């Protein structure tokens, strides 16, 4: 049975554009496996804190610290979030774009799961990932356009997520976006239609085993 980890970042919760887009992705995934288990992890609206002092000190140590052996606080939450990630077969991340990049809630989750000696190791050749790869779908909403030939704003979200998730072994990323999604915008309806077509096309031939990194709108 397929297990889907659904991570939602928007403080607007289920009324957010990114959440609605992620639900469409999950709907397509469940067509191939109606019995798929969905694990919801809400991180928006202050649902998870930023890392604490003990965690930050442990990350800066050259060897395993007592905080890692007997986890409390942020270290304990880190273990829980990493375990959710390890147990998943597919990850769906619903996130808005804030100030050209990821919102602070998603950054807080990343800071908990991208952890030295746990999800990656440091060698003389550089960082080595410790998690197995799996499909990661990122549902992005943005008030402005950033991905066409004439973008209205820069995009630091896509390259950042590719780099940071790749550090821990997640390289099979596919991005879907609804851009120009500002409230009341006529462009939002056109963006949803365009994204719906991209979803249909992608999932008509989707295989969980096919490695790829795509940006689809």
PyMOL commands that set and color helices and strands:
alter all, ss='L'
color gray80, all
select helices_A, chain A and resi 13-15+17-32+53-60+66-69+73-87+104-113+157-167+186-203
alter helices_A, ss='H'
color red, helices_A
select strands_A, chain A and resi 3-8+37-42+90-98+101-102+120-123+126-129+135-142+173-179+214-216
alter strands_A, ss='S'
color yellow, strands_A
deselect
rebuild
show_as cartoon
